[in-house]
């Protein structure tokens, strides 16, 4: 009897195991059919997986990379499988951007002083917890219509979604057989909107001024020619400029919300050798060359190999612009900016892409003024040289006669 009882238990266990195995295989077949079909429809690649790895879908929808996989999490003695959708953002996203649904723990953290950036939207502010290093940049990005719409689609999904570490992530319980295409579309849409939201303003700025736009690490580079002046612009949300081509701001430039823009406008014509004009630091022991204008002398630090040429430059009459006003508009308004014997260098922090046109205009106006002043000084010097030569020739002629 005992043997029969043991055999009965083994038989029940075997039947139960067979049923579980059969259900698991059936679910695996349904998952494979659905996932393979979605991959084929979207031009992605399905990976079958094995005993040691879960199945996955990889590839790109348009130019947006996407990854679908699975993870199993234990909850006490039970476990749950989630399908995880990921889409990395291909753009210089504001540093530290993190967006999650607001839960009880988040509300408690806010009460204790935890960060929660308010974007001024009555729909999203109570539903989302938003964090990041640059609140102004994040607000500007999330208010973009395409980003707002894509965020609405993602948050409305009955799933756990988040934006963190430069990627959009959505998790759904189970195999997501019925929602696979929709979820892939949602993470792709939001990742593209976020990436495009950071790119579009700089692309528009480049287009308006006929400049070429390229990506340089986590920033944008605009370059070209405007009115005969060579122009190079570096811009982006993240702080930590690549120090390239002499257009990076000083290391002590303060942190601010918003974008960072550096503009370099090459100077045409002859400038005094060693020229350097910049805002004078407070309590600076040596402000360099004494300038004839008391306002400029009190605010601007001037250096150059030939002091007389520098004084002549800043004093030269300029017909089209106000050189003194242009100098102060750049150097005083944007500390860290300077004029050298080869370029106007404007460094602005705490600004936004829409400020780019004004900043470009300021840099170009100063470049025109300083170039005209340099030409005036050169003409005056050449005229003086020619006059001296004529006097010498005349004196020699008189003496010879």
VOPAGU-2260 file (C-alpha; in pm, 1 decimal, decimal comma):
REM VOPAGU-2260
SITE   aa  ch    i         X         Y         Z
SITE  UNK   A    0       0,0       0,0       0,0
SITE  UNK   A    1     280,5     237,2      84,5
SITE  UNK   A    2     437,3     172,5    -257,2
SITE  UNK   A    3     105,5     241,5    -427,9
SITE  UNK   A    4      73,7     568,8    -231,5
SITE  UNK   A    5     420,4     680,6    -331,3
SITE  UNK   A    6     354,9     593,0    -695,0
SITE  UNK   A    7      26,2     783,9    -684,4
SITE  UNK   A    8     201,3    1091,6    -551,9
SITE  UNK   A    9     469,9    1064,1    -816,7
SITE  UNK   A   10     204,9    1027,0   -1083,9
SITE  UNK   A   11      17,7    1334,3    -962,4
SITE  UNK   A   12     344,3    1531,1    -952,5
SITE  UNK   A   13     432,5    1415,7   -1304,6
SITE  UNK   A   14      90,5    1510,2   -1440,0
SITE  UNK   A   15     110,6    1849,9   -1267,8
SITE  UNK   A   16     462,3    1908,8   -1402,9
SITE  UNK   A   17     350,5    1804,9   -1750,8
SITE  UNK   A   18      61,6    2048,9   -1740,2
SITE  UNK   A   19     287,6    2333,5   -1622,1
SITE  UNK   A   20     545,7    2247,5   -1887,2
SITE  UNK   A   21     276,7    2232,8   -2154,1
SITE  UNK   A   22     131,5    2568,7   -2053,3
SITE  UNK   A   23     478,9    2721,8   -2047,5
SITE  UNK   A   24     558,2    2585,8   -2394,1
SITE  UNK   A   25     225,8    2711,2   -2525,5
SITE  UNK   A   26     292,0    3056,7   -2386,0
SITE  UNK   A   27     645,5    3051,2   -2523,8
SITE  UNK   A   28     513,2    2960,6   -2870,9
SITE  UNK   A   29     253,7    3238,1   -2856,5
SITE  UNK   A   30     519,3    3483,0   -2743,1
SITE  UNK   A   31     758,7    3378,2   -3016,5
SITE  UNK   A   32     487,9    3405,4   -3281,3
SITE  UNK   A   33     382,8    3750,4   -3162,4
SITE  UNK   A   34     736,6    3882,0   -3112,9
SITE  UNK   A   35     865,7    3745,5   -3441,5
SITE  UNK   A   36     565,4    3893,4   -3621,0
SITE  UNK   A   37     618,1    4235,9   -3463,2
SITE  UNK   A   38     987,4    4226,8   -3551,1
SITE  UNK   A   39     906,0    4144,1   -3913,7
SITE  UNK   A   40     643,6    4418,6   -3937,0
SITE  UNK   A   41     875,0    4683,6   -3792,6
SITE  UNK   A   42    1195,7    4576,5   -3965,5
SITE  UNK   A   43    1355,8    4458,0   -3641,1
SITE  UNK   A   44    1542,3    4140,6   -3550,5
SITE  UNK   A   45    1396,7    3870,3   -3324,9
SITE  UNK   A   46    1638,4    3669,1   -3107,2
SITE  UNK   A   47    1499,5    3334,4   -2990,3
SITE  UNK   A   48    1692,1    3310,2   -2664,9
SITE  UNK   A   49    1786,8    2987,6   -2486,2
SITE  UNK   A   50    1805,2    2833,2   -2140,5
SITE  UNK   A   51    2047,7    3103,3   -2031,0
SITE  UNK   A   52    1901,9    3413,7   -2201,1
SITE  UNK   A   53    1556,4    3556,8   -2254,5
SITE  UNK   A   54    1423,2    3626,8   -2604,8
SITE  UNK   A   55    1465,2    3979,3   -2735,1
SITE  UNK   A   56    1395,2    4215,3   -3023,5
SITE  UNK   A   57    1659,9    4460,1   -3139,4
SITE  UNK   A   58    1709,4    4707,0   -3421,4
SITE  UNK   A   59    1591,9    5051,6   -3519,8
SITE  UNK   A   60    1260,4    5204,6   -3618,6
SITE  UNK   A   61    1365,8    5467,7   -3866,9
SITE  UNK   A   62    1680,6    5604,6   -3706,6
SITE  UNK   A   63    1570,8    5529,9   -3350,4
SITE  UNK   A   64    1732,0    5229,6   -3179,8
SITE  UNK   A   65    1499,0    5009,5   -2974,5
SITE  UNK   A   66    1537,1    4699,4   -2758,2
SITE  UNK   A   67    1271,2    4467,5   -2621,8
SITE  UNK   A   68    1358,8    4204,7   -2362,3
SITE  UNK   A   69    1229,5    4038,5   -2050,2
SITE  UNK   A   70    1322,2    4034,1   -1684,1
SITE  UNK   A   71    1187,5    3821,5   -1400,7
SITE  UNK   A   72    1160,6    3970,0   -1054,4
SITE  UNK   A   73    1099,0    3777,6    -734,6
SITE  UNK   A   74     840,1    3888,6    -482,2
SITE  UNK   A   75     884,8    3673,9    -176,2
SITE  UNK   A   76     818,5    3314,2    -285,3
SITE  UNK   A   77     663,7    3413,2    -617,6
SITE  UNK   A   78     804,5    3581,7    -927,1
SITE  UNK   A   79     671,9    3793,5   -1212,7
SITE  UNK   A   80     798,3    3831,0   -1568,5
SITE  UNK   A   81     798,5    4176,8   -1725,9
SITE  UNK   A   82     853,2    4278,4   -2086,1
SITE  UNK   A   83    1092,9    4574,1   -2095,0
SITE  UNK   A   84    1096,8    4822,8   -2384,3
SITE  UNK   A   85    1399,7    5052,7   -2414,8
SITE  UNK   A   86    1479,9    5336,4   -2655,2
SITE  UNK   A   87    1804,1    5535,1   -2602,4
SITE  UNK   A   88    1787,1    5906,9   -2670,9
SITE  UNK   A   89    2025,0    6023,7   -2941,3
SITE  UNK   A   90    2065,6    6386,0   -2844,5
SITE  UNK   A   91    2229,7    6613,9   -2587,8
SITE  UNK   A   92    1955,2    6573,4   -2327,9
SITE  UNK   A   93    1967,5    6809,6   -2026,2
SITE  UNK   A   94    2207,5    6660,0   -1774,6
SITE  UNK   A   95    2059,0    6431,5   -1510,6
SITE  UNK   A   96    1709,2    6422,3   -1664,1
SITE  UNK   A   97    1489,5    6172,2   -1480,5
SITE  UNK   A   98    1111,4    6135,6   -1513,6
SITE  UNK   A   99     903,7    5880,0   -1323,3
SITE  UNK   A  100     542,8    5850,8   -1219,2
SITE  UNK   A  101     481,3    6007,9    -884,3
SITE  UNK   A  102     396,0    5760,2    -609,9
SITE  UNK   A  103     352,3    5773,9    -234,9
SITE  UNK   A  104     726,5    5748,9    -176,5
SITE  UNK   A  105     789,1    6036,4    -418,5
SITE  UNK   A  106     530,5    6254,8    -244,2
SITE  UNK   A  107     701,5    6182,1      86,6
SITE  UNK   A  108    1044,6    6266,8     -57,2
SITE  UNK   A  109     906,2    6597,9    -187,5
SITE  UNK   A  110     777,2    6681,0     159,0
SITE  UNK   A  111    1127,3    6614,7     291,6
SITE  UNK   A  112    1280,3    6849,4      34,6
SITE  UNK   A  113    1352,5    6609,1    -253,0
SITE  UNK   A  114    1377,8    6760,1    -597,9
SITE  UNK   A  115    1067,4    6775,8    -816,3
SITE  UNK   A  116    1088,4    7017,9   -1107,5
SITE  UNK   A  117     755,9    7182,6   -1187,1
SITE  UNK   A  118     710,6    7253,7   -1556,8
SITE  UNK   A  119     398,1    7465,0   -1513,3
SITE  UNK   A  120     160,7    7203,4   -1657,1
SITE  UNK   A  121    -144,8    7125,2   -1438,3
SITE  UNK   A  122    -171,0    6779,2   -1594,8
SITE  UNK   A  123     187,2    6659,9   -1556,2
SITE  UNK   A  124     308,7    6835,4   -1242,6
SITE  UNK   A  125      96,5    6626,2   -1001,2
SITE  UNK   A  126     151,9    6300,3   -1192,9
SITE  UNK   A  127     525,3    6304,1   -1263,4
SITE  UNK   A  128     837,1    6340,5   -1056,7
SITE  UNK   A  129    1094,5    6523,8   -1264,6
SITE  UNK   A  130    1456,6    6566,4   -1162,8
SITE  UNK   A  131    1770,7    6696,6   -1329,5
SITE  UNK   A  132    2073,0    6923,4   -1308,6
SITE  UNK   A  133    1928,1    7196,8   -1530,7
SITE  UNK   A  134    1564,6    7280,1   -1443,5
SITE  UNK   A  135    1527,7    7559,9   -1699,4
SITE  UNK   A  136    1652,2    7339,4   -1983,6
SITE  UNK   A  137    1421,3    7057,0   -1874,3
SITE  UNK   A  138    1118,7    7286,1   -1860,4
SITE  UNK   A  139    1193,3    7417,9   -2208,7
SITE  UNK   A  140    1232,0    7064,7   -2345,0
SITE  UNK   A  141     918,4    6918,5   -2185,4
SITE  UNK   A  142     704,6    7209,9   -2302,8
SITE  UNK   A  143     787,5    7124,8   -2664,6
SITE  UNK   A  144     457,9    7014,5   -2829,2
SITE  UNK   A  145     597,3    6689,7   -2974,5
SITE  UNK   A  146     751,5    6592,5   -2640,6
SITE  UNK   A  147     431,9    6677,4   -2452,2
SITE  UNK   A  148     219,7    6463,3   -2685,7
SITE  UNK   A  149     458,4    6165,9   -2675,8
SITE  UNK   A  150     480,6    6188,9   -2297,7
SITE  UNK   A  151      99,8    6178,9   -2276,8
SITE  UNK   A  152      86,0    5859,4   -2482,0
SITE  UNK   A  153     349,5    5691,1   -2269,8
SITE  UNK   A  154     209,7    5790,6   -1931,1
SITE  UNK   A  155    -142,5    5686,8   -2033,1
SITE  UNK   A  156     -18,9    5330,6   -2093,3
SITE  UNK   A  157    -109,1    5089,4   -1811,5
SITE  UNK   A  158     254,3    5016,0   -1738,1
SITE  UNK   A  159     558,0    5136,1   -1546,8
SITE  UNK   A  160     745,9    5392,4   -1754,5
SITE  UNK   A  161    1043,8    5612,2   -1680,4
SITE  UNK   A  162    1310,5    5827,0   -1840,7
SITE  UNK   A  163    1650,6    5785,4   -1686,3
SITE  UNK   A  164    2016,9    5748,0   -1781,2
SITE  UNK   A  165    1955,6    5874,2   -2132,4
SITE  UNK   A  166    1684,2    5626,9   -2232,0
SITE  UNK   A  167    1307,2    5583,3   -2233,9
SITE  UNK   A  168    1203,2    5264,5   -2051,6
SITE  UNK   A  169     860,7    5102,1   -2031,9
SITE  UNK   A  170     782,9    4781,7   -1843,7
SITE  UNK   A  171     468,3    4572,6   -1882,4
SITE  UNK   A  172     369,8    4263,3   -1687,4
SITE  UNK   A  173     370,5    3943,1   -1894,1
SITE  UNK   A  174     464,5    3889,6   -2259,4
SITE  UNK   A  175     290,7    4202,1   -2398,7
SITE  UNK   A  176     153,7    3995,8   -2686,9
SITE  UNK   A  177    -144,1    4221,7   -2753,6
SITE  UNK   A  178      39,4    4551,1   -2700,3
SITE  UNK   A  179     385,1    4485,3   -2846,5
SITE  UNK   A  180     359,1    4712,8   -3151,9
SITE  UNK   A  181     195,3    4992,7   -2953,9
SITE  UNK   A  182     454,3    4988,2   -2675,7
SITE  UNK   A  183     744,5    4988,5   -2921,7
SITE  UNK   A  184     583,6    5283,1   -3097,0
SITE  UNK   A  185     539,7    5472,0   -2770,3
SITE  UNK   A  186     899,6    5446,2   -2650,3
SITE  UNK   A  187    1028,8    5524,0   -2999,6
SITE  UNK   A  188     800,5    5827,6   -3030,0
SITE  UNK   A  189     907,2    5975,1   -2697,1
SITE  UNK   A  190    1279,2    5907,1   -2750,6
SITE  UNK   A  191    1263,5    6071,8   -3092,4
SITE  UNK   A  192    1066,5    6367,1   -2956,9
SITE  UNK   A  193    1313,5    6422,5   -2673,7
SITE  UNK   A  194    1613,0    6394,1   -2906,1
SITE  UNK   A  195    1448,7    6616,3   -3165,7
SITE  UNK   A  196    1342,0    6864,8   -2900,6
SITE  UNK   A  197    1704,6    6934,7   -2816,4
SITE  UNK   A  198    1822,7    6935,7   -3178,3
SITE  UNK   A  199    1549,4    7140,4   -3346,8
SITE  UNK   A  200    1625,8    7484,5   -3194,5
SITE  UNK   A  201    1994,2    7467,6   -3288,8
SITE  UNK   A  202    1911,4    7333,6   -3636,5
SITE  UNK   A  203    1671,2    7625,0   -3688,0
SITE  UNK   A  204    1937,4    7871,7   -3569,8
SITE  UNK   A  205    2188,8    7724,3   -3814,7
SITE  UNK   A  206    1938,1    7738,9   -4099,6
SITE  UNK   A  207    1844,4    8101,7   -4033,0
SITE  UNK   A  208    2208,1    8208,7   -4056,1
SITE  UNK   A  209    2322,2    7972,5   -4330,9
SITE  UNK   A  210    2555,1    7776,4   -4100,9
SITE  UNK   A  211    2640,3    7407,3   -4102,2
SITE  UNK   A  212    2527,5    7204,7   -3798,9
SITE  UNK   A  213    2712,0    6904,5   -3654,9
SITE  UNK   A  214    2708,5    6718,1   -3326,7
SITE  UNK   A  215    3020,6    6729,6   -3110,1
SITE  UNK   A  216    2984,3    6492,4   -2816,9
SITE  UNK   A  217    2700,7    6620,9   -2604,7
SITE  UNK   A  218    2688,3    6959,0   -2776,3
SITE  UNK   A  219    2623,8    7115,3   -3115,8
SITE  UNK   A  220    2869,4    7291,2   -3343,6
SITE  UNK   A  221    2759,5    7550,7   -3598,7
SITE  UNK   A  222    3010,6    7688,1   -3844,6
SITE  UNK   A  223    3025,8    7886,5   -4164,8
SITE  UNK   A  224    3053,3    8241,5   -4296,0
SITE  UNK   A  225    2824,8    8538,7   -4227,7
SITE  UNK   A  226    2881,0    8866,2   -4412,6
SITE  UNK   A  227    3238,9    8767,2   -4484,2
SITE  UNK   A  228    3320,2    8676,5   -4121,5
SITE  UNK   A  229    3414,5    8321,8   -4028,0
SITE  UNK   A  230    3180,1    8206,3   -3751,0
SITE  UNK   A  231    3201,0    7907,1   -3516,9
SITE  UNK   A  232    2939,5    7836,3   -3250,0
SITE  UNK   A  233    2935,0    7573,2   -2974,9
SITE  UNK   A  234    2607,0    7523,0   -2794,1
SITE  UNK   A  235    2430,4    7274,0   -2572,5
SITE  UNK   A  236    2247,0    7208,4   -2248,8
SITE  UNK   A  237    2521,8    7015,6   -2071,6
SITE  UNK   A  238    2796,7    7197,0   -1885,9
SITE  UNK   A  239    3148,6    7077,5   -1953,4
SITE  UNK   A  240    3267,2    7238,0   -2272,0
SITE  UNK   A  241    3516,3    7067,2   -2497,7
SITE  UNK   A  242    3805,5    7310,6   -2503,8
SITE  UNK   A  243    3852,1    7322,5   -2877,5
SITE  UNK   A  244    3944,8    7600,1   -3121,0
SITE  UNK   A  245    3977,0    7860,3   -2848,7
SITE  UNK   A  246    3601,0    7898,5   -2798,8
SITE  UNK   A  247    3560,2    7733,9   -2459,4
SITE  UNK   A  248    3475,2    7957,8   -2163,9
SITE  UNK   A  249    3715,0    7995,0   -1871,5
SITE  UNK   A  250    3717,1    7720,8   -1609,9
SITE  UNK   A  251    3570,0    7957,4   -1351,0
SITE  UNK   A  252    3260,6    8038,4   -1560,6
SITE  UNK   A  253    2970,0    7995,5   -1314,9
SITE  UNK   A  254    2696,2    7735,1   -1347,2
SITE  UNK   A  255    2354,8    7859,3   -1461,6
SITE  UNK   A  256    2025,2    7710,0   -1572,5
SITE  UNK   A  257    1975,6    7702,2   -1947,6
SITE  UNK   A  258    2198,8    7651,1   -2245,8
SITE  UNK   A  259    2564,0    7742,7   -2286,4
SITE  UNK   A  260    2675,1    7915,5   -2604,7
SITE  UNK   A  261    3024,3    8009,4   -2722,0
SITE  UNK   A  262    3062,9    8214,6   -3038,8
SITE  UNK   A  263    3387,4    8282,3   -3222,3
SITE  UNK   A  264    3391,3    8541,7   -3500,0
SITE  UNK   A  265    3718,7    8572,1   -3685,9
SITE  UNK   A  266    3848,4    8925,6   -3739,3
SITE  UNK   A  267    3947,3    9041,9   -4083,5
SITE  UNK   A  268    4223,1    9291,5   -4138,8
SITE  UNK   A  269    4512,7    9397,4   -3922,8
SITE  UNK   A  270    4475,5    9416,3   -3544,3
SITE  UNK   A  271    4736,1    9528,8   -3290,0
SITE  UNK   A  272    4961,1    9233,6   -3211,4
SITE  UNK   A  273    4885,8    9068,3   -2878,9
SITE  UNK   A  274    4552,1    9249,4   -2847,6
SITE  UNK   A  275    4331,6    9132,4   -2563,8
SITE  UNK   A  276    4024,9    9317,5   -2438,2
SITE  UNK   A  277    3807,7    9170,0   -2162,0
SITE  UNK   A  278    3601,7    9270,0   -1861,1
SITE  UNK   A  279    3833,0    9374,1   -1580,6
SITE  UNK   A  280    3811,6    9148,0   -1273,9
SITE  UNK   A  281    3716,5    9320,3    -952,7
SITE  UNK   A  282    4012,9    9451,3    -754,1
SITE  UNK   A  283    4251,8    9348,9   -1034,6
SITE  UNK   A  284    4598,6    9479,7    -944,1
SITE  UNK   A  285    4692,9    9539,6   -1307,4
SITE  UNK   A  286    4436,8    9638,2   -1569,3
SITE  UNK   A  287    4694,3    9654,7   -1841,8
SITE  UNK   A  288    4699,5    9949,2   -2081,5
SITE  UNK   A  289    4539,3   10277,2   -1970,5
SITE  UNK   A  290    4261,0   10362,7   -2214,5
SITE  UNK   A  291    4170,7   10721,1   -2309,4
SITE  UNK   A  292    3799,3   10665,1   -2247,3
SITE  UNK   A  293    3730,7   10681,2   -1869,7
SITE  UNK   A  294    3431,0   10445,1   -1892,5
SITE  UNK   A  295    3619,7   10179,2   -2083,6
SITE  UNK   A  296    3929,6   10228,2   -1871,7
SITE  UNK   A  297    3726,4   10162,1   -1558,4
SITE  UNK   A  298    3560,8    9846,0   -1692,8
SITE  UNK   A  299    3784,5    9692,4   -1959,0
SITE  UNK   A  300    4119,9    9522,3   -1915,8
SITE  UNK   A  301    4339,2    9588,5   -2220,0
SITE  UNK   A  302    4666,0    9428,7   -2329,3
SITE  UNK   A  303    4879,5    9442,8   -2643,0
SITE  UNK   A  304    5236,6    9450,0   -2767,8
SITE  UNK   A  305    5205,1    9815,6   -2867,2
SITE  UNK   A  306    4998,2   10019,8   -2615,8
SITE  UNK   A  307    4965,2   10316,9   -2852,7
SITE  UNK   A  308    4807,7   10098,5   -3121,3
SITE  UNK   A  309    4558,8    9956,3   -2869,8
SITE  UNK   A  310    4463,1   10307,4   -2750,6
SITE  UNK   A  311    4425,0   10418,7   -3110,7
SITE  UNK   A  312    4203,6   10118,9   -3185,9
SITE  UNK   A  313    3950,2   10175,8   -2907,1
SITE  UNK   A  314    3948,0   10550,3   -2981,3
SITE  UNK   A  315    3907,7   10520,7   -3358,2
SITE  UNK   A  316    3586,8   10669,3   -3502,0
SITE  UNK   A  317    3348,5   10406,8   -3636,9
SITE  UNK   A  318    3082,7   10527,6   -3877,0
SITE  UNK   A  319    2841,3   10236,2   -3881,4
SITE  UNK   A  320    2840,7   10128,1   -3516,9
SITE  UNK   A  321    2918,3   10239,8   -3163,1
SITE  UNK   A  322    3244,2   10061,3   -3078,2
SITE  UNK   A  323    3226,3   10148,2   -2708,7
SITE  UNK   A  324    2866,9   10029,9   -2683,5
SITE  UNK   A  325    2943,0    9712,9   -2878,2
SITE  UNK   A  326    3238,6    9634,1   -2652,9
SITE  UNK   A  327    3029,4    9672,4   -2339,5
SITE  UNK   A  328    2735,0    9478,9   -2492,6
SITE  UNK   A  329    2959,6    9174,4   -2528,0
SITE  UNK   A  330    3227,7    9203,6   -2260,0
SITE  UNK   A  331    3018,2    9346,4   -1977,1
SITE  UNK   A  332    2700,0    9150,5   -2051,2
SITE  UNK   A  333    2883,9    8818,5   -2084,3
SITE  UNK   A  334    3178,7    8784,0   -1843,5
SITE  UNK   A  335    3446,7    8557,5   -1981,9
SITE  UNK   A  336    3407,7    8699,5   -2333,1
SITE  UNK   A  337    3700,6    8878,4   -2495,2
SITE  UNK   A  338    3846,6    9033,9   -2808,0
SITE  UNK   A  339    4185,7    8913,3   -2930,0
SITE  UNK   A  340    4399,3    9009,9   -3227,2
SITE  UNK   A  341    4227,2    8737,9   -3431,1
SITE  UNK   A  342    3868,9    8696,2   -3305,1
SITE  UNK   A  343    3571,8    8809,1   -3100,0
SITE  UNK   A  344    3494,2    8538,2   -2843,0
SITE  UNK   A  345    3150,9    8554,1   -2679,6
SITE  UNK   A  346    3064,8    8309,9   -2399,6
SITE  UNK   A  347    2710,1    8311,5   -2263,9
SITE  UNK   A  348    2556,2    8092,7   -1995,4
SITE  UNK   A  349    2201,8    8064,2   -1866,0
SITE  UNK   A  350    2050,9    8134,5   -2208,2
SITE  UNK   A  351    1820,8    7946,0   -2444,4
SITE  UNK   A  352    1834,1    7864,4   -2816,6
SITE  UNK   A  353    1606,3    8154,8   -2902,0
SITE  UNK   A  354    1876,8    8383,8   -2763,0
SITE  UNK   A  355    2118,1    8257,9   -3028,6
SITE  UNK   A  356    2016,7    8515,4   -3291,1
SITE  UNK   A  357    2071,4    8806,8   -3051,5
SITE  UNK   A  358    2406,9    8671,5   -2933,3
SITE  UNK   A  359    2524,9    8615,3   -3290,0
SITE  UNK   A  360    2418,8    8969,2   -3378,5
SITE  UNK   A  361    2609,9    9108,9   -3077,5
SITE  UNK   A  362    2927,7    8919,0   -3169,6
SITE  UNK   A  363    2903,7    9012,3   -3537,7
SITE  UNK   A  364    2831,6    9378,3   -3462,3
SITE  UNK   A  365    3139,2    9397,0   -3240,0
SITE  UNK   A  366    3345,6    9219,5   -3506,1
SITE  UNK   A  367    3233,2    9475,2   -3766,0
SITE  UNK   A  368    3308,1    9767,4   -3533,5
SITE  UNK   A  369    3650,2    9644,1   -3427,9
SITE  UNK   A  370    3736,7    9557,4   -3789,9
SITE  UNK   A  371    3635,0    9905,7   -3905,7
SITE  UNK   A  372    3831,8   10060,7   -3620,1
SITE  UNK   A  373    4134,4    9851,4   -3715,8
SITE  UNK   A  374    4102,1    9962,8   -4077,2
SITE  UNK   A  375    4076,7   10326,8   -3964,4
SITE  UNK   A  376    4390,7   10292,0   -3753,1
SITE  UNK   A  377    4573,5   10124,9   -4043,9
SITE  UNK   A  378    4470,9   10401,7   -4284,3
SITE  UNK   A  379    4574,8   10667,0   -4035,3
SITE  UNK   A  380    4909,2   10494,1   -3984,3
SITE  UNK   A  381    4959,1   10451,5   -4359,2
SITE  UNK   A  382    4864,0   10814,5   -4422,0
SITE  UNK   A  383    5107,0   10926,9   -4152,7
SITE  UNK   A  384    5379,3   10709,2   -4300,9
SITE  UNK   A  385    5312,0   10844,4   -4649,3
SITE  UNK   A  386    5305,7   11202,4   -4520,0
SITE  UNK   A  387    5636,9   11149,4   -4338,7
SITE  UNK   A  388    5784,1   10998,6   -4653,7
SITE  UNK   A  389    5662,7   11295,5   -4855,9
SITE  UNK   A  390    5808,3   11541,3   -4605,7
SITE  UNK   A  391    6140,1   11357,8   -4612,0
SITE  UNK   A  392    6144,2   11362,9   -4989,3
SITE  UNK   A  393    6058,0   11730,6   -4991,2
SITE  UNK   A  394    6327,0   11811,4   -4734,6
SITE  UNK   A  395    6583,4   11614,2   -4932,8
SITE  UNK   A  396    6482,4   11800,8   -5247,2
SITE  UNK   A  397    6514,0   12137,3   -5073,2
SITE  UNK   A  398    6852,5   12048,1   -4933,8
SITE  UNK   A  399    6969,2   11924,4   -5273,0
SITE  UNK   A  400    6873,9   12244,4   -5441,5
